[in-house]
């Protein structure tokens, strides 16, 4: 899985799955654009780790919910590395609540970041990606919640379900240009998002997972690496990384 000479843009790359993905793609030889929205110190630490392993990195702040900031993100990447070959749309937030109690701003914030953010980044990267005429890879991080839904996460599930449908549609649009589009659907992964689970809730979750444990961010990143490198004939697919949760 050699990505030498390739440039990858990873949104939400300062922590969790995004951080693991940035480091994994860099370990395969890619130059990496490390996007973040709020935690600059964490993003700079990711950049430092990438450079310590011999790859190049660029840190760019951008809120993916804002299209103009996504345009700036892509332009910064092109100006610095002269190309983008891989886009990983990972940035995401949660605002969990039962629908009867969910405020409009809780709904809108999740849709804006988790769904509109994918649209914004894909739209911003599409013209330079097509202009390069060398193909490309788009990997969108969805969720098993977008496949089966999740109580208390109507906003998150709707957004991630939209990401899945969006990915399949875009795969059909871009296949003739040798650009693959796939989605990865993580289950319960050891990140800040799952760190708030109570012991009782964690036990309930583990009882539904055949492997009997939460996943690791690096295990999701390995699947993203496969889709970014070796998976030449895979497009329009959704790969669940969930230890059997969605079975």
N, C-alpha and C positions, 0 to 999 in steps of 0.2 A: 504494500500500500504506500507507494512513493508519491509524495506531493511536491517534490523538489521543483522549483520554478513557478509554483502556483501561489496565488494570493487568496486568502479566505477572509471574509468579513463575518464576524460572529457578534450578534447583538446580545446585550445582557451578559457580557463575558467576564464581569468582575467577580462572579460568585456562582456556586452551584453547578448546574449542568453546563452553563455557558463557559465558565472558567475551565472545567474539565475538558470541554470541547476545544477551546482555544489551545490548551496545552497539548492535547492529543494530536490535533492537526499540525501543530508546530513540530512535534516529535517526528512526524512523517515528512518533514521538510518544507512545509508551507510557511510563507510569510503571513502574519495574522494581523488584522485590524481588530483591536480590542475595543468594542463599544461599551459604554456605560452611561447611566443617567444620573446617578447620585453619589456613588462611592468611588471617588477619584483615587484614593489611596489604594483600595483593593485592585483597581484596574492597573495602576502603575506597578503593583506587585506582580500581577500576571505578566505584564510586559517584561519585567525584570527576569522572571523565571524562564520565559521564552528565549530571551537573549542569552541567558546563562547556558541554555542548551544549544546555542549556535544558530538559532533562527532569528528573523527580523520581526519586529512588532511596532505597531502604531496605535496609540490610545486616542480615541475620539469620543467626546461627549455628545450625545444626541438622545432626545426623547423620541422614540419611534412612533409615538402617537401623533407627532407633528410632521407632516409631509415635508415642509421646508427644511427641517432639521435632518430628515433622512436624505434629502438631496445633498445637503452639506456633508453628511457622513460619507456618502458614495464619492462625492467630488474629492474629499480629503484623501480617501483611499486611492483613487485614480492618480491624483497629483503626486502622491508619495511612492506608490508601487507601480504605477503606469498601467495597472490592469486589475480586474477582479475575476476570479475563476469560480469561486465557491461562496455562496451566501447561506449562512445558517441563521434562520430567524428563531431566536431562542427567548428574547426578552418577554417577560410576562409578569403579571401581578395577580393577586387574589383579593377579593373583598367578599368573603363568605357571609351568607345570611339566608334564612328562609325567605322565599319570595314574598310572603305576606308582610315581612318586616324590611325587605330590601329597599333602600332608598334609591332614587333615580340616579344619583351620582355614583353609587356603588355599582349599579348596572353599567353605566356609561363608561366609567373609568376602566373596567375590565374589557369591555368591547373595544374601546379606543386603543388600548395597548396591545391586547392579545390577538385581536382580529385585524383591526385597521392598521396596526403596526406592521403586520405581515404584508398587507396590500401596499402600504407606503414604501417599505424597503424593496419589495419586488418591483414595483413600478419604477422606483428611482434607479435600480441597478439594471433594468432591462435594456435600455438603449446602449449603454457601454458594453454590456454582455453580448448583445447582438452585433454590435459594430466590430468586436474582436474577431468574429467569425471562427472561433475555435471551440465552440460548445461551452458547456458550463454545468454546474450542479447547484440546485437550490434544495435545501433541506429545511423543512419547517417543523418545529417542535410543537406537537399537539399534546394530547393527553388521552388516557383511557377514559377520562370523564367525558371527552368529546365523542366517544363511541357508545358508552352505556349510560351516560348521565351520572349525576351524583347529588344526593340530597344536600341542600344548603349551598349548592354551587350552580344554580341555574344560569347565572351570568358567565361563569368560567366554562361550564359545559357547552353553552351555546357558542361561545367564542371559539373553543377548541374544535367543536364540530364543524364550525364554519371554516376553520383552517384546513381541516381534512378535505372538505368539498372544494375549497379553493385550490388546494394542491392538485387534486385530480383534474380539475378543469384546466389549470395552467399547464399541467403535463401534456394534455392534448394539444394545447396551443403551441407549445415550444418543442415538441418532439422532432419536428422536421428540421429544426435548427440545431439539433444535437445538444439540447439543453434538457437535462432530466430534472424532474421535480418530484420529491417524495416527502412523506411525513413520518416522523417518529413519535410514537405515543407512549411516553413513560407512564408507569404506574406510580406506586409510592416509592420515592427515591429519597435517600438521606440528604436533605437540603434544609434550608431555613424554613421552607414552606411546610415540611412535615415535622420540623422540630417542635412545633406548637401542639402536636397531638398529645392528648392525655394518655396515661398508661393503659387505661381501659379501652380507649379507641384504638390504640396501637395493637392491643391483643386481638380486637375484633378484625382489624385489617390483616394481621399475620395469619389468622385462622382461615382466610380466604386465598392465601398465597401458597401454592404447592411447594415452593422452595423454602418457605418458612422464615423469610427475612425480607427486610427492605432492600431495594436496589441501591447501587452506588452510582454517583454521577459519572464515574469513569466507564461504567458498563453501558450507559446511554451514549457516551462519547465514542466508544468503540463502534457502535452501530452507525453513528453519524460518519465516522471515518470510512467505514465500508461504503456507504452511499456516496461519499465525496470522492472516492478513489477507484475502487474495483468494480463497482456496480454499473458497468456500461450499459447493460440491457435491462435495467430496473428503473421504471418510472411510473408515476401515478399510484404508488403503493403506500400503505400505512403499516409500519412495523411496530408492533407493541413490544415494549421492553418492560415487562411487568411481573415476571416470575409466575405467570399463569392467571393473574387477577382477572383478566378479561375473558377467560375461557367460560 
